[in-house]
Amino acid sequence: MNQNRAIIIGFAAVVLIALAYGAYLFFGSSNGATPGRAGGSAFEQELLVAGPLGDMTLGDPDAPVTVIDYASLTCSHCAAFEINTLPQLKEKYIETGKVHYILRDFPFDPVATAGFMLAHCAGPERYFGFVGVLFRQQAQWAFTQTPMEDLKALARQGGISEERFDACMKDEKVFNHVKEVATRGAKTFGVRSTPTFFINGEKIEGALPWREFEPLIEKALAGQRISDVPADGASTPAAPAEE
């Protein structure tokens, strides 16, 4: 039993490290021109194309404003948005049919990749619940000496057995979805840090507090462009700062 468990964990670790290395090669070498704002309806339509497993969304798909959030589960600024801003966005705009919110996986380390894989394996109806727990308890698993074991413990608390967790970490379909969404976000849409938001196609970088985020939603609802808003929110770079 212990030997099989070690093999499974080892295989998952190799896969996750391979993703991190590939992400580093790509993010670190992506110095070409990247879009900082929507170039028109074609860009927005391209932005709305979901990954292989579909998008994880909240709210009415026909809402007048669409907010796409590229985040990493090991990003403290992303956690701040989840805890401090998203609840107000949900109450005032998502639940009232004004905003369609899409969360997209943009992990920049193996631990974040594993967290997103777990959330997807929990199923569409539980995805946001798991993501919320992982953000709120980020310090208890993402930055520990044994992140995979601590992530597994959180999975057990959420009703996912050890066997199901290990199978999830080996699921190539889930892994490829996370990888493709992140790669496309960087290559096609110029995502270079987390969180990065696209509000009706216009890019905003950083976890802005609610008092600064809400006016952007109001401008979008009024049909106004928000490109003149300075991108001074707190964000985490996708590529490692040091080697």
BALOBA-1460 file (C-alpha; in Angstrom, 3 decimals):
// residues 243
<rec num="1" residu="m" x="0.000" y="0.000" z="0.000"/>
<rec num="2" residu="n" x="2.746" y="2.468" z="0.986"/>
<rec num="3" residu="q" x="4.742" y="1.598" z="-2.142"/>
<rec num="4" residu="n" x="1.751" y="2.160" z="-4.418"/>
<rec num="5" residu="r" x="1.003" y="5.415" z="-2.684"/>
<rec num="6" residu="a" x="4.563" y="6.587" z="-3.157"/>
<rec num="7" residu="i" x="4.437" y="5.722" z="-6.856"/>
<rec num="8" residu="i" x="1.224" y="7.683" z="-7.333"/>
<rec num="9" residu="i" x="2.491" y="10.723" z="-5.451"/>
<rec num="10" residu="g" x="5.800" y="10.551" z="-7.277"/>
<rec num="11" residu="f" x="4.125" y="10.419" z="-10.681"/>
<rec num="12" residu="a" x="1.909" y="13.363" z="-9.823"/>
<rec num="13" residu="a" x="4.906" y="15.345" z="-8.641"/>
<rec num="14" residu="v" x="6.775" y="14.684" z="-11.890"/>
<rec num="15" residu="v" x="3.792" y="15.814" z="-13.949"/>
<rec num="16" residu="l" x="3.328" y="18.959" z="-11.900"/>
<rec num="17" residu="i" x="7.006" y="19.863" z="-11.982"/>
<rec num="18" residu="a" x="6.999" y="19.392" z="-15.747"/>
<rec num="19" residu="l" x="4.169" y="21.905" z="-16.012"/>
<rec num="20" residu="a" x="5.985" y="24.390" z="-13.811"/>
<rec num="21" residu="y" x="9.150" y="24.062" z="-15.897"/>
<rec num="22" residu="g" x="7.223" y="24.480" z="-19.134"/>
<rec num="23" residu="a" x="5.416" y="27.501" z="-17.706"/>
<rec num="24" residu="y" x="8.717" y="29.043" z="-16.700"/>
<rec num="25" residu="l" x="10.200" y="28.528" z="-20.167"/>
<rec num="26" residu="f" x="7.140" y="30.050" z="-21.768"/>
<rec num="27" residu="f" x="6.441" y="32.909" z="-19.390"/>
<rec num="28" residu="g" x="10.073" y="33.806" z="-19.065"/>
<rec num="29" residu="s" x="10.593" y="34.021" z="-22.821"/>
<rec num="30" residu="s" x="7.333" y="35.710" z="-23.808"/>
<rec num="31" residu="n" x="8.623" y="39.195" z="-24.613"/>
<rec num="32" residu="g" x="6.571" y="39.870" z="-27.740"/>
<rec num="33" residu="a" x="3.727" y="42.321" z="-28.022"/>
<rec num="34" residu="t" x="0.716" y="41.361" z="-25.930"/>
<rec num="35" residu="p" x="-2.722" y="42.954" z="-25.904"/>
<rec num="36" residu="g" x="-3.337" y="45.321" z="-23.011"/>
<rec num="37" residu="r" x="-6.903" y="46.055" z="-24.046"/>
<rec num="38" residu="a" x="-9.535" y="44.656" z="-26.332"/>
<rec num="39" residu="g" x="-9.004" y="45.412" z="-29.984"/>
<rec num="40" residu="g" x="-12.686" y="44.926" z="-30.791"/>
<rec num="41" residu="s" x="-15.398" y="42.310" z="-30.920"/>
<rec num="42" residu="a" x="-13.108" y="39.689" z="-32.463"/>
<rec num="43" residu="f" x="-10.799" y="39.864" z="-29.446"/>
<rec num="44" residu="e" x="-13.728" y="39.609" z="-27.061"/>
<rec num="45" residu="q" x="-15.138" y="36.603" z="-28.884"/>
<rec num="46" residu="e" x="-11.743" y="34.903" z="-28.770"/>
<rec num="47" residu="l" x="-11.500" y="35.687" z="-25.071"/>
<rec num="48" residu="l" x="-14.808" y="33.944" z="-24.420"/>
<rec num="49" residu="v" x="-13.644" y="30.618" z="-25.889"/>
<rec num="50" residu="a" x="-13.483" y="28.157" z="-22.992"/>
<rec num="51" residu="g" x="-10.871" y="25.512" z="-22.251"/>
<rec num="52" residu="p" x="-11.288" y="21.762" z="-22.965"/>
<rec num="53" residu="l" x="-13.440" y="21.144" z="-19.877"/>
<rec num="54" residu="g" x="-15.445" y="24.347" z="-20.230"/>
<rec num="55" residu="d" x="-15.425" y="27.486" z="-18.100"/>
<rec num="56" residu="m" x="-16.284" y="27.672" z="-14.422"/>
<rec num="57" residu="t" x="-18.779" y="30.506" z="-14.144"/>
<rec num="58" residu="l" x="-21.155" y="32.352" z="-11.855"/>
<rec num="59" residu="g" x="-24.176" y="34.336" z="-12.969"/>
<rec num="60" residu="d" x="-26.145" y="34.820" z="-16.157"/>
<rec num="61" residu="p" x="-24.163" y="34.164" z="-19.369"/>
<rec num="62" residu="d" x="-26.299" y="36.858" z="-21.018"/>
<rec num="63" residu="a" x="-25.428" y="39.508" z="-18.428"/>
<rec num="64" residu="p" x="-24.336" y="42.855" z="-19.908"/>
<rec num="65" residu="v" x="-20.908" y="42.642" z="-18.272"/>
<rec num="66" residu="t" x="-18.536" y="39.675" z="-18.334"/>
<rec num="67" residu="v" x="-15.643" y="39.532" z="-15.873"/>
<rec num="68" residu="i" x="-12.933" y="36.971" z="-16.596"/>
<rec num="69" residu="d" x="-10.521" y="36.373" z="-13.724"/>
<rec num="70" residu="y" x="-7.158" y="34.663" z="-14.321"/>
<rec num="71" residu="a" x="-5.912" y="33.575" z="-10.908"/>
<rec num="72" residu="s" x="-3.443" y="31.296" z="-9.161"/>
<rec num="73" residu="l" x="-4.374" y="29.452" z="-5.980"/>
<rec num="74" residu="t" x="-0.981" y="30.251" z="-4.453"/>
<rec num="75" residu="c" x="-1.319" y="33.979" z="-5.164"/>
<rec num="76" residu="s" x="-2.003" y="35.979" z="-1.991"/>
<rec num="77" residu="h" x="-3.450" y="38.876" z="-3.994"/>
<rec num="78" residu="c" x="-5.893" y="36.469" z="-5.645"/>
<rec num="79" residu="a" x="-6.916" y="35.252" z="-2.203"/>
<rec num="80" residu="a" x="-7.480" y="38.858" z="-1.137"/>
<rec num="81" residu="f" x="-9.828" y="39.369" z="-4.086"/>
<rec num="82" residu="e" x="-11.690" y="36.132" z="-3.291"/>
<rec num="83" residu="i" x="-12.118" y="37.091" z="0.357"/>
<rec num="84" residu="n" x="-12.666" y="40.845" z="0.191"/>
<rec num="85" residu="t" x="-14.042" y="41.743" z="-3.240"/>
<rec num="86" residu="l" x="-15.777" y="38.756" z="-4.824"/>
<rec num="87" residu="p" x="-18.514" y="38.486" z="-2.144"/>
<rec num="88" residu="q" x="-19.582" y="42.078" z="-2.858"/>
<rec num="89" residu="l" x="-19.373" y="41.518" z="-6.607"/>
<rec num="90" residu="k" x="-21.596" y="38.448" z="-6.218"/>
<rec num="91" residu="e" x="-24.177" y="40.138" z="-4.029"/>
<rec num="92" residu="k" x="-24.542" y="43.364" z="-5.988"/>
<rec num="93" residu="y" x="-23.868" y="42.358" z="-9.579"/>
<rec num="94" residu="i" x="-23.642" y="38.600" z="-10.199"/>
<rec num="95" residu="e" x="-26.762" y="37.549" z="-8.306"/>
<rec num="96" residu="t" x="-28.739" y="40.435" z="-9.814"/>
<rec num="97" residu="g" x="-27.980" y="39.383" z="-13.391"/>
<rec num="98" residu="k" x="-25.640" y="42.259" z="-14.220"/>
<rec num="99" residu="v" x="-22.316" y="40.383" z="-14.278"/>
<rec num="100" residu="h" x="-21.247" y="37.014" z="-15.631"/>
<rec num="101" residu="y" x="-18.098" y="35.935" z="-13.752"/>
<rec num="102" residu="i" x="-15.606" y="33.436" z="-15.184"/>
<rec num="103" residu="l" x="-12.690" y="32.074" z="-13.155"/>
<rec num="104" residu="r" x="-9.794" y="30.675" z="-15.175"/>
<rec num="105" residu="d" x="-6.871" y="28.616" z="-13.921"/>
<rec num="106" residu="f" x="-3.520" y="30.377" z="-14.177"/>
<rec num="107" residu="p" x="-1.202" y="28.452" z="-11.844"/>
<rec num="108" residu="f" x="2.439" y="29.398" z="-11.861"/>
<rec num="109" residu="d" x="3.714" y="26.637" z="-9.596"/>
<rec num="110" residu="p" x="3.034" y="22.908" z="-9.112"/>
<rec num="111" residu="v" x="1.113" y="23.427" z="-5.882"/>
<rec num="112" residu="a" x="-1.383" y="25.793" z="-7.509"/>
<rec num="113" residu="t" x="-1.787" y="23.343" z="-10.385"/>
<rec num="114" residu="a" x="-2.642" y="20.565" z="-7.942"/>
<rec num="115" residu="g" x="-5.169" y="22.810" z="-6.207"/>
<rec num="116" residu="f" x="-6.962" y="23.630" z="-9.441"/>
<rec num="117" residu="m" x="-6.953" y="19.968" z="-10.467"/>
<rec num="118" residu="l" x="-8.571" y="19.078" z="-7.150"/>
<rec num="119" residu="a" x="-11.264" y="21.736" z="-7.597"/>
<rec num="120" residu="h" x="-12.076" y="20.438" z="-11.078"/>
<rec num="121" residu="c" x="-12.188" y="16.837" z="-9.854"/>
<rec num="122" residu="a" x="-14.703" y="17.885" z="-7.191"/>
<rec num="123" residu="g" x="-17.125" y="18.629" z="-10.038"/>
<rec num="124" residu="p" x="-18.689" y="21.784" z="-11.524"/>
<rec num="125" residu="e" x="-21.191" y="22.176" z="-8.685"/>
<rec num="126" residu="r" x="-18.446" y="22.100" z="-6.046"/>
<rec num="127" residu="y" x="-15.668" y="23.846" z="-7.963"/>
<rec num="128" residu="f" x="-16.195" y="27.316" z="-6.509"/>
<rec num="129" residu="g" x="-16.702" y="25.897" z="-3.038"/>
<rec num="130" residu="f" x="-13.338" y="24.158" z="-3.163"/>
<rec num="131" residu="v" x="-11.621" y="27.182" z="-4.681"/>
<rec num="132" residu="g" x="-13.042" y="29.360" z="-1.919"/>
<rec num="133" residu="v" x="-11.765" y="27.028" z="0.792"/>
<rec num="134" residu="l" x="-8.326" y="26.803" z="-0.826"/>
<rec num="135" residu="f" x="-8.046" y="30.585" z="-1.004"/>
<rec num="136" residu="r" x="-9.313" y="31.174" z="2.537"/>
<rec num="137" residu="q" x="-7.026" y="28.482" z="3.966"/>
<rec num="138" residu="q" x="-4.119" y="29.265" z="1.656"/>
<rec num="139" residu="a" x="-1.587" y="29.504" z="4.485"/>
<rec num="140" residu="q" x="-2.530" y="26.028" z="5.737"/>
<rec num="141" residu="w" x="-1.525" y="24.226" z="2.531"/>
<rec num="142" residu="a" x="0.054" y="26.412" z="-0.154"/>
<rec num="143" residu="f" x="3.049" y="27.634" z="1.827"/>
<rec num="144" residu="t" x="3.774" y="24.697" z="4.113"/>
<rec num="145" residu="q" x="6.623" y="22.194" z="4.024"/>
<rec num="146" residu="t" x="4.211" y="19.451" z="2.909"/>
<rec num="147" residu="p" x="1.725" y="21.163" z="0.568"/>
<rec num="148" residu="m" x="0.520" y="18.019" z="-1.206"/>
<rec num="149" residu="e" x="-0.209" y="16.215" z="2.049"/>
<rec num="150" residu="d" x="-1.943" y="19.295" z="3.431"/>
<rec num="151" residu="l" x="-3.958" y="19.658" z="0.224"/>
<rec num="152" residu="k" x="-4.960" y="16.022" z="0.536"/>
<rec num="153" residu="a" x="-6.118" y="16.681" z="4.101"/>
<rec num="154" residu="l" x="-8.341" y="19.528" z="2.900"/>
<rec num="155" residu="a" x="-9.693" y="17.247" z="0.185"/>
<rec num="156" residu="r" x="-10.642" y="14.665" z="2.817"/>
<rec num="157" residu="q" x="-12.475" y="17.356" z="4.778"/>
<rec num="158" residu="g" x="-14.413" y="18.086" z="1.599"/>
<rec num="159" residu="g" x="-15.419" y="14.452" z="1.170"/>
<rec num="160" residu="i" x="-12.767" y="13.387" z="-1.352"/>
<rec num="161" residu="s" x="-11.071" y="10.126" z="-0.427"/>
<rec num="162" residu="e" x="-7.330" y="9.535" z="-0.639"/>
<rec num="163" residu="e" x="-7.853" y="7.184" z="-3.575"/>
<rec num="164" residu="r" x="-9.916" y="9.754" z="-5.460"/>
<rec num="165" residu="f" x="-7.365" y="12.468" z="-4.707"/>
<rec num="166" residu="d" x="-4.499" y="10.361" z="-6.042"/>
<rec num="167" residu="a" x="-6.500" y="9.489" z="-9.158"/>
<rec num="168" residu="c" x="-7.243" y="13.170" z="-9.692"/>
<rec num="169" residu="m" x="-3.554" y="14.062" z="-9.580"/>
<rec num="170" residu="k" x="-2.968" y="11.558" z="-12.410"/>
<rec num="171" residu="d" x="-5.918" y="12.663" z="-14.544"/>
<rec num="172" residu="e" x="-4.397" y="13.828" z="-17.834"/>
<rec num="173" residu="k" x="-7.633" y="15.429" z="-19.055"/>
<rec num="174" residu="v" x="-7.815" y="17.679" z="-16.019"/>
<rec num="175" residu="f" x="-4.087" y="18.414" z="-16.151"/>
<rec num="176" residu="n" x="-4.239" y="19.296" z="-19.852"/>
<rec num="177" residu="h" x="-7.211" y="21.591" z="-19.276"/>
<rec num="178" residu="v" x="-5.375" y="23.566" z="-16.598"/>
<rec num="179" residu="k" x="-2.247" y="23.700" z="-18.736"/>
<rec num="180" residu="e" x="-4.084" y="24.813" z="-21.890"/>
<rec num="181" residu="v" x="-6.092" y="27.533" z="-20.156"/>
<rec num="182" residu="a" x="-2.952" y="29.004" z="-18.591"/>
<rec num="183" residu="t" x="-0.879" y="28.766" z="-21.764"/>
<rec num="184" residu="r" x="-3.591" y="30.376" z="-23.867"/>
<rec num="185" residu="g" x="-4.053" y="33.111" z="-21.286"/>
<rec num="186" residu="a" x="-0.386" y="34.012" z="-21.540"/>
<rec num="187" residu="k" x="0.168" y="33.572" z="-25.276"/>
<rec num="188" residu="t" x="-3.081" y="34.913" z="-26.649"/>
<rec num="189" residu="f" x="-4.236" y="37.422" z="-24.051"/>
<rec num="190" residu="g" x="-0.990" y="38.632" z="-22.504"/>
<rec num="191" residu="v" x="-1.659" y="37.479" z="-18.950"/>
<rec num="192" residu="r" x="1.607" y="37.923" z="-17.059"/>
<rec num="193" residu="s" x="0.553" y="38.260" z="-13.439"/>
<rec num="194" residu="t" x="-2.285" y="37.292" z="-11.142"/>
<rec num="195" residu="p" x="-4.927" y="38.288" z="-10.704"/>
<rec num="196" residu="t" x="-5.605" y="39.621" z="-14.191"/>
<rec num="197" residu="f" x="-9.167" y="40.580" z="-15.082"/>
<rec num="198" residu="f" x="-10.869" y="41.187" z="-18.388"/>
<rec num="199" residu="i" x="-13.986" y="43.316" z="-17.992"/>
<rec num="200" residu="n" x="-15.914" y="43.163" z="-21.254"/>
<rec num="201" residu="g" x="-12.596" y="42.480" z="-22.948"/>
<rec num="202" residu="e" x="-10.528" y="45.207" z="-21.285"/>
<rec num="203" residu="k" x="-7.583" y="44.088" z="-19.190"/>
<rec num="204" residu="i" x="-7.100" y="45.162" z="-15.578"/>
<rec num="205" residu="e" x="-4.143" y="43.802" z="-13.609"/>
<rec num="206" residu="g" x="-4.089" y="43.458" z="-9.849"/>
<rec num="207" residu="a" x="-6.466" y="42.863" z="-6.946"/>
<rec num="208" residu="l" x="-8.170" y="46.232" z="-6.674"/>
<rec num="209" residu="p" x="-10.168" y="46.899" z="-3.496"/>
<rec num="210" residu="w" x="-13.922" y="47.038" z="-3.880"/>
<rec num="211" residu="r" x="-14.022" y="50.838" z="-3.808"/>
<rec num="212" residu="e" x="-11.866" y="50.826" z="-6.966"/>
<rec num="213" residu="f" x="-13.242" y="47.685" z="-8.611"/>
<rec num="214" residu="e" x="-16.916" y="48.645" z="-8.430"/>
<rec num="215" residu="p" x="-16.528" y="51.839" z="-10.530"/>
<rec num="216" residu="l" x="-15.063" y="49.704" z="-13.321"/>
<rec num="217" residu="i" x="-18.188" y="47.549" z="-13.315"/>
<rec num="218" residu="e" x="-20.393" y="50.634" z="-13.359"/>
<rec num="219" residu="k" x="-18.475" y="52.056" z="-16.318"/>
<rec num="220" residu="a" x="-18.856" y="48.775" z="-18.190"/>
<rec num="221" residu="l" x="-22.583" y="48.704" z="-17.429"/>
<rec num="222" residu="a" x="-22.843" y="52.219" z="-18.822"/>
<rec num="223" residu="g" x="-21.130" y="51.104" z="-22.011"/>
<rec num="224" residu="q" x="-18.014" y="53.161" z="-21.309"/>
<rec num="225" residu="r" x="-14.437" y="52.045" z="-21.827"/>
<rec num="226" residu="i" x="-12.319" y="51.597" z="-18.713"/>
<rec num="227" residu="s" x="-8.893" y="51.655" z="-20.354"/>
<rec num="228" residu="d" x="-7.954" y="54.980" z="-18.790"/>
<rec num="229" residu="v" x="-8.034" y="53.427" z="-15.317"/>
<rec num="230" residu="p" x="-4.462" y="52.920" z="-14.009"/>
<rec num="231" residu="a" x="-3.534" y="49.290" z="-13.367"/>
<rec num="232" residu="d" x="-2.198" y="49.845" z="-9.843"/>
<rec num="233" residu="g" x="-3.755" y="46.889" z="-8.096"/>
<rec num="234" residu="a" x="-1.623" y="44.368" z="-6.224"/>
<rec num="235" residu="s" x="-0.612" y="41.391" z="-8.342"/>
<rec num="236" residu="t" x="1.814" y="38.482" z="-8.380"/>
<rec num="237" residu="p" x="4.079" y="37.948" z="-11.422"/>
<rec num="238" residu="a" x="3.567" y="34.657" z="-13.208"/>
<rec num="239" residu="a" x="7.265" y="33.992" z="-13.717"/>
<rec num="240" residu="p" x="9.544" y="33.451" z="-10.715"/>
<rec num="241" residu="a" x="11.251" y="36.641" z="-9.591"/>
<rec num="242" residu="e" x="14.451" y="34.793" z="-8.792"/>
<rec num="243" residu="e" x="16.120" y="31.641" z="-10.000"/>
